[in-house]
């Protein structure tokens, strides 16, 4: 499906959907607990459904009740496991160590770009520990693992995806022995590890965090049931916060201003663009004239697509740095955003890990490609706020990966959309 969006101003109120990062983690923890937990405020995106189905495959009993999940956990897990992570990197990387907690074969597959997203961190560990596995020569998936996870000291780089660390943090407490995770380089994306540690704490798991250099994990622990409500997602809120900065008048609701989400950094980033954030009793609103700035994405990679749209409309030049890992997302987000912004009349220069923007007053219209990347599709929709002509986004259905109701929400705020099958 393509969408054609005519220039318009957005206004009104929006309740931000629940955090995908927290929902993944809560579903997994509840599924590993012995007893019944309720997870409230679930948005059934493709990625979340992938994790739900995977935990059912591992033996959990999960019932959908509106936007709530009733989860009766199961441990030990099923033996032979066949998990399709679809396009969800979190589902895949979180569950590989968890599936290895029981005997039998753990088989993983996915679709589209997930088949090529790297799993070297785990494969190197398997090679070191003599764990048998099989995969295609030139792709990450499908992957079959034949041995169990064992207590050990796991040494990995801190500047790779934190999803590998999270997967081990979930699994290692359930082993019959103590383990340690040692980071060989400084940890990036600390915020995501903080989310994992908080969910583990709520579900009864104790981890010793030695200043993010090493994590000590005691074995023979048990997850306990816990009823949890998922808070609003700052990475999704970023699109509406940037929309405000581009001239919309949206009251943004449903966010926890005391959240530990790493993507809460969007508020600091907007202030770096010299914008004012009005934090009222129950909503946020952004105003002001954006000025060019320098932003690091070392700890908040998911914010880049939305902020690219703001940098394009800021006075002067903007510099986005520490962004090389964005090349390994649903698309190569650095190259993808540069290509699409240039179609919209923006001058962008690119290096291995950075983008430089030369701000303008408006976008030109045109035909853009989503690159089957949900965050790029949502980001490009914001061009309609500062567009001379209509914009067409190809492959717009990809937003269902994380925000199934995005286009409906956009229309409810005043967006003028034509859907083309």
C-alpha positions as CSV (number, residue, x, y, z in Angstrom):
1,X,0.0,0.0,0.0
2,X,1.1,3.5,-0.8
3,X,-0.1,6.7,0.8
4,X,-0.5,10.1,-0.9
5,X,-0.4,12.9,1.7
6,X,-1.5,16.4,0.8
7,X,0.1,19.4,2.6
8,X,-1.8,20.2,5.8
9,X,-1.4,21.3,9.4
10,X,-1.9,18.8,12.2
11,X,-3.6,19.7,15.5
12,X,-5.4,18.0,18.3
13,X,-4.5,15.4,20.9
14,X,-2.7,12.1,20.6
15,X,-2.2,9.4,23.1
16,X,1.2,7.8,22.5
17,X,1.1,4.0,22.0
18,X,2.8,1.7,24.6
19,X,6.5,1.2,24.6
20,X,7.4,-1.7,22.3
21,X,10.7,-2.1,24.1
22,X,9.0,-2.5,27.5
23,X,6.2,-4.7,26.1
24,X,8.7,-7.2,24.6
25,X,10.5,-7.4,28.0
26,X,7.4,-7.7,30.1
27,X,5.9,-10.4,28.0
28,X,9.1,-12.5,28.1
29,X,9.5,-12.1,31.9
30,X,5.9,-13.0,32.6
31,X,6.2,-16.0,30.3
32,X,9.2,-17.3,32.3
33,X,7.4,-16.8,35.7
34,X,5.7,-19.6,37.4
35,X,2.2,-18.3,37.8
36,X,-0.2,-15.8,36.2
37,X,0.7,-12.2,35.3
38,X,-1.4,-9.5,33.6
39,X,0.3,-7.1,31.1
40,X,-1.8,-4.0,30.5
41,X,-1.8,-1.5,27.6
42,X,-0.5,-3.7,24.7
43,X,-0.5,-2.5,21.1
44,X,-0.5,-5.6,18.8
45,X,2.1,-4.5,16.4
46,X,3.8,-7.1,14.2
47,X,6.9,-7.2,16.4
48,X,4.9,-7.7,19.6
49,X,2.8,-10.4,18.0
50,X,6.0,-12.1,17.0
51,X,7.2,-12.2,20.7
52,X,3.7,-13.4,21.9
53,X,3.7,-16.2,19.4
54,X,7.3,-17.1,20.3
55,X,6.6,-17.4,24.0
56,X,3.6,-19.5,23.3
57,X,5.9,-21.8,21.2
58,X,8.2,-22.0,24.2
59,X,5.3,-23.2,26.4
60,X,3.6,-20.1,27.9
61,X,-0.2,-19.8,27.9
62,X,-1.1,-16.3,26.7
63,X,-4.6,-15.0,26.3
64,X,-5.5,-11.6,24.7
65,X,-8.2,-9.6,26.5
66,X,-8.6,-6.4,24.7
67,X,-5.3,-4.5,25.1
68,X,-4.3,-6.7,28.1
69,X,-2.5,-10.0,28.1
70,X,-3.1,-12.7,30.7
71,X,0.1,-14.8,30.8
72,X,0.5,-18.1,32.6
73,X,4.2,-18.7,32.6
74,X,6.0,-21.9,31.9
75,X,9.4,-23.2,33.0
76,X,11.1,-25.4,32.1
77,X,10.4,-24.7,28.5
78,X,9.3,-26.9,25.6
79,X,12.1,-29.0,24.1
80,X,12.0,-28.7,20.3
81,X,11.2,-25.1,19.4
82,X,10.5,-23.5,16.0
83,X,10.4,-19.8,16.3
84,X,9.6,-17.3,13.5
85,X,10.7,-13.8,14.5
86,X,9.3,-12.3,11.3
87,X,11.1,-8.9,11.2
88,X,11.6,-8.4,14.9
89,X,15.2,-8.1,15.9
90,X,14.2,-7.9,19.5
91,X,12.3,-11.2,19.4
92,X,15.2,-12.9,17.7
93,X,18.0,-11.7,19.8
94,X,16.2,-11.9,23.1
95,X,14.9,-15.4,22.6
96,X,18.0,-17.2,21.2
97,X,19.6,-17.7,24.7
98,X,16.2,-18.3,26.3
99,X,15.3,-21.1,23.9
100,X,18.6,-22.7,24.8
101,X,17.5,-23.2,28.4
102,X,15.9,-26.6,27.6
103,X,17.0,-29.6,25.7
104,X,16.1,-30.2,22.0
105,X,16.7,-28.2,18.8
106,X,16.0,-24.4,18.8
107,X,15.2,-23.3,15.3
108,X,14.9,-19.7,14.3
109,X,13.7,-18.1,11.1
110,X,12.6,-14.6,9.9
111,X,11.6,-12.6,6.9
112,X,13.0,-9.7,4.8
113,X,16.0,-7.9,6.2
114,X,16.0,-9.8,9.5
115,X,17.6,-12.7,7.7
116,X,20.7,-10.5,7.1
117,X,20.9,-8.7,10.4
118,X,24.1,-9.9,12.2
119,X,24.1,-12.5,14.9
120,X,27.9,-12.7,15.1
121,X,27.9,-11.9,18.9
122,X,26.0,-15.1,19.6
123,X,27.8,-17.2,17.0
124,X,31.2,-16.3,18.4
125,X,30.0,-17.3,21.8
126,X,28.8,-20.6,20.4
127,X,32.1,-21.2,18.8
128,X,34.0,-20.5,22.0
129,X,31.8,-22.8,24.1
130,X,31.6,-25.6,21.6
131,X,27.8,-25.1,21.1
132,X,26.7,-26.8,17.9
133,X,24.6,-24.8,15.4
134,X,23.8,-24.6,11.7
135,X,23.0,-21.7,9.5
136,X,23.2,-20.6,5.9
137,X,26.7,-19.5,4.7
138,X,25.7,-16.0,3.6
139,X,22.7,-15.2,5.9
140,X,22.0,-15.1,9.6
141,X,18.7,-17.1,9.3
142,X,17.5,-19.7,9.3
143,X,19.5,-20.8,12.4
144,X,19.3,-24.1,14.2
145,X,21.0,-24.6,17.7
146,X,21.5,-28.1,19.1
147,X,22.9,-27.5,22.6
148,X,21.9,-25.9,25.8
149,X,23.2,-22.6,27.3
150,X,25.7,-23.1,30.1
151,X,26.9,-21.0,33.0
152,X,30.0,-19.2,32.0
153,X,31.7,-15.8,31.7
154,X,30.4,-14.2,28.5
155,X,32.7,-11.6,27.0
156,X,31.2,-9.3,24.4
157,X,31.6,-5.8,22.9
158,X,29.5,-3.0,24.4
159,X,29.2,-1.2,21.1
160,X,27.1,-3.8,19.4
161,X,23.4,-4.1,19.8
162,X,22.3,-4.2,23.4
163,X,19.8,-6.8,22.4
164,X,22.5,-9.5,22.8
165,X,23.1,-8.4,26.3
166,X,19.4,-8.4,27.1
167,X,19.0,-11.9,25.8
168,X,21.7,-13.2,28.1
169,X,20.4,-11.2,31.1
170,X,17.0,-12.9,30.6
171,X,18.4,-16.5,30.3
172,X,21.4,-16.8,32.6
173,X,19.6,-16.4,35.9
174,X,17.7,-19.7,35.2
175,X,20.9,-21.8,34.7
176,X,22.2,-24.1,37.4
177,X,25.2,-22.0,38.2
178,X,26.5,-18.4,38.3
179,X,27.5,-16.4,35.2
180,X,29.1,-13.1,34.3
181,X,28.8,-10.8,31.4
182,X,32.0,-8.8,30.8
183,X,32.0,-5.9,28.3
184,X,35.2,-5.5,26.4
185,X,34.3,-2.0,25.1
186,X,32.1,0.8,26.7
187,X,28.4,0.1,26.6
188,X,26.2,2.0,24.1
189,X,22.4,2.1,24.3
190,X,22.6,2.0,28.1
191,X,19.0,3.0,28.3
192,X,17.8,-0.3,26.7
193,X,19.9,-2.3,29.2
194,X,18.3,-0.2,32.0
195,X,14.9,-1.2,30.8
196,X,15.9,-4.8,30.9
197,X,17.3,-4.6,34.4
198,X,14.2,-2.8,35.7
199,X,11.8,-5.5,34.2
200,X,14.0,-8.2,35.7
201,X,13.9,-6.5,39.1
202,X,10.1,-6.3,38.9
203,X,9.8,-10.0,38.1
204,X,12.1,-11.1,40.9
205,X,15.5,-11.5,39.3
206,X,18.6,-10.0,40.9
207,X,21.5,-8.8,38.7
208,X,24.6,-7.0,40.0
209,X,25.6,-4.2,37.6
210,X,29.2,-3.1,38.1
211,X,29.0,0.3,36.4
212,X,28.0,-1.3,33.0
213,X,31.4,-2.9,32.7
214,X,30.3,-6.3,34.0
215,X,27.0,-7.9,35.1
216,X,27.1,-10.7,37.8
217,X,24.2,-13.1,37.4
218,X,23.4,-15.6,40.1
219,X,22.0,-18.9,38.9
220,X,19.0,-20.9,40.1
221,X,16.8,-17.9,40.3
222,X,13.1,-17.9,39.6
223,X,10.9,-15.3,37.8
224,X,7.8,-14.4,39.9
225,X,4.5,-13.3,38.5
226,X,3.9,-9.5,38.4
227,X,1.1,-7.3,37.0
228,X,2.5,-4.6,34.8
229,X,1.2,-1.7,32.8
230,X,3.3,-0.6,29.8
231,X,4.0,3.1,29.6
232,X,3.9,5.3,26.5
233,X,6.8,5.0,23.9
234,X,9.1,7.9,23.6
235,X,10.5,6.6,20.3
236,X,7.0,6.8,18.8
237,X,6.3,10.1,20.5
238,X,9.3,11.5,18.7
239,X,7.3,11.8,15.4
240,X,4.6,13.9,17.0
241,X,7.1,16.0,19.0
242,X,8.9,16.7,15.7
243,X,5.6,17.5,14.0
244,X,5.0,20.2,16.7
245,X,8.4,21.6,15.9
246,X,7.5,21.7,12.2
247,X,4.3,23.8,12.9
248,X,1.7,21.4,14.1
249,X,-0.2,22.0,17.4
250,X,-0.5,18.6,19.0
251,X,-0.9,17.8,22.7
252,X,1.1,14.7,23.3
253,X,-0.3,12.5,26.0
254,X,0.4,9.1,27.6
255,X,4.1,9.6,28.4
256,X,5.8,9.1,31.8
257,X,7.9,12.1,32.4
258,X,10.0,10.1,34.9
259,X,10.6,7.3,32.5
260,X,14.0,5.6,32.2
261,X,13.5,4.9,28.5
262,X,16.7,5.9,26.6
263,X,14.6,7.5,23.9
264,X,13.4,10.1,26.4
265,X,16.5,11.8,25.2
266,X,14.3,13.2,22.4
267,X,13.4,16.0,24.9
268,X,17.0,17.0,25.3
269,X,17.6,16.8,21.5
270,X,14.7,19.1,20.8
271,X,16.1,21.6,23.3
272,X,19.4,21.4,21.5
273,X,17.5,22.6,18.4
274,X,16.6,25.6,20.6
275,X,13.0,24.6,20.9
276,X,10.8,25.0,23.9
277,X,9.0,22.1,25.4
278,X,5.8,22.9,27.4
279,X,5.3,20.2,30.0
280,X,1.8,20.6,31.2
281,X,-0.1,18.5,33.7
282,X,-0.9,15.7,31.3
283,X,0.7,16.5,27.9
284,X,3.7,17.8,26.1
285,X,3.8,20.4,23.4
286,X,6.8,21.8,21.4
287,X,7.2,25.3,20.0
288,X,9.9,27.6,18.6
289,X,12.1,28.0,15.5
290,X,14.6,25.2,15.2
291,X,18.3,26.1,14.9
292,X,20.9,23.7,13.5
293,X,22.8,21.6,16.1
294,X,24.9,18.5,16.7
295,X,23.3,15.3,17.9
296,X,24.9,11.9,18.9
297,X,22.9,8.7,18.4
298,X,25.2,6.4,20.3
299,X,22.5,5.7,22.9
300,X,19.3,6.6,21.0
301,X,19.5,5.2,17.4
302,X,15.7,5.0,16.9
303,X,15.3,8.7,17.1
304,X,17.3,9.5,14.0
305,X,14.6,9.2,11.3
306,X,12.2,11.7,13.0
307,X,15.0,14.1,13.8
308,X,16.3,14.0,10.2
309,X,13.0,15.8,9.2
310,X,13.6,18.4,11.9
311,X,17.3,18.9,10.9
312,X,16.1,19.4,7.3
313,X,13.9,22.4,8.3
314,X,16.3,24.0,10.8
315,X,18.3,27.2,10.3
316,X,21.9,26.5,9.4
317,X,23.6,23.1,9.4
318,X,23.0,20.1,11.6
319,X,25.4,17.2,12.3
320,X,24.2,13.7,13.3
321,X,27.1,11.6,14.6
322,X,27.8,8.2,16.2
323,X,25.2,6.6,13.9
324,X,26.9,3.7,12.1
325,X,24.8,1.1,13.8
326,X,21.7,2.5,12.0
327,X,23.0,0.8,8.9
328,X,22.0,-2.5,10.4
329,X,18.3,-1.7,11.1
330,X,15.3,-2.6,9.0
331,X,17.1,-0.7,6.3
332,X,20.4,1.2,6.1
333,X,18.8,4.2,7.7
334,X,21.6,6.6,7.0
335,X,21.6,5.9,3.3
336,X,17.8,5.5,3.1
337,X,17.1,8.9,4.8
338,X,19.7,10.7,2.7
339,X,18.2,9.3,-0.5
340,X,14.6,10.2,0.4
341,X,15.4,13.6,1.7
342,X,17.3,14.5,-1.5
343,X,14.1,13.5,-3.4
344,X,12.4,16.1,-1.3
345,X,14.9,18.8,-2.1
346,X,17.2,18.6,0.9
347,X,20.9,18.6,0.7
348,X,22.5,15.9,2.9
349,X,26.0,14.6,3.0
350,X,26.9,11.2,4.4
351,X,29.9,9.5,6.0
352,X,30.2,6.0,7.5
353,X,28.7,7.1,10.8
354,X,27.2,10.5,10.2
355,X,24.9,12.8,8.3
356,X,25.1,16.5,7.7
357,X,22.0,18.5,6.8
358,X,21.8,21.9,5.2
359,X,18.5,23.3,6.4
360,X,15.7,24.8,4.2
361,X,12.3,26.4,4.7
362,X,10.2,23.7,3.0
363,X,10.3,20.3,1.3
364,X,9.4,19.7,-2.3
365,X,6.8,17.1,-3.1
366,X,7.5,13.8,-4.8
367,X,7.5,10.1,-4.6
368,X,9.4,8.5,-1.7
369,X,10.3,4.9,-0.8
370,X,9.7,3.6,2.8
371,X,12.5,1.0,2.2
372,X,10.1,-1.3,4.1
373,X,11.2,0.5,7.3
374,X,8.5,1.6,9.7
375,X,10.4,4.5,11.1
376,X,11.3,5.9,7.7
377,X,7.7,5.8,6.5
378,X,6.5,7.7,9.6
379,X,9.3,10.2,9.4
380,X,8.6,11.0,5.7
381,X,4.9,11.6,6.5
382,X,6.1,14.7,8.5
383,X,7.3,16.3,5.2
384,X,3.6,17.1,4.5
385,X,3.7,19.8,7.2
386,X,6.3,21.8,5.3
387,X,5.7,20.5,1.7
388,X,4.9,22.5,-1.4
389,X,3.1,19.6,-3.0
390,X,1.7,16.2,-2.1
391,X,4.1,13.4,-1.1
392,X,3.6,9.8,-2.0
393,X,5.2,7.1,0.3
394,X,5.6,3.7,-1.2
395,X,5.2,0.6,1.0
396,X,3.5,2.6,3.7
397,X,1.9,-0.5,5.3
398,X,5.3,-1.2,7.0
399,X,4.2,1.0,9.9
400,X,2.3,-2.1,11.3
401,X,5.7,-3.4,12.5
402,X,5.5,-1.0,15.4
403,X,2.5,1.4,15.1
404,X,-0.4,-0.3,13.3
405,X,-2.7,2.7,13.7
406,X,-0.3,5.4,12.7
407,X,-2.0,6.5,9.5
408,X,-5.4,6.6,11.2
409,X,-3.9,8.7,14.0
410,X,-2.3,11.0,11.4
411,X,-5.7,11.5,9.7
412,X,-7.4,12.1,13.1
413,X,-5.0,15.0,13.6
414,X,-6.0,16.5,10.3
415,X,-3.7,14.8,7.8
416,X,-5.2,14.4,4.3
417,X,-4.3,10.9,3.1
418,X,-5.3,8.9,0.0
419,X,-4.6,5.2,0.2
420,X,-3.5,3.4,-3.0
421,X,-3.4,-0.4,-3.1
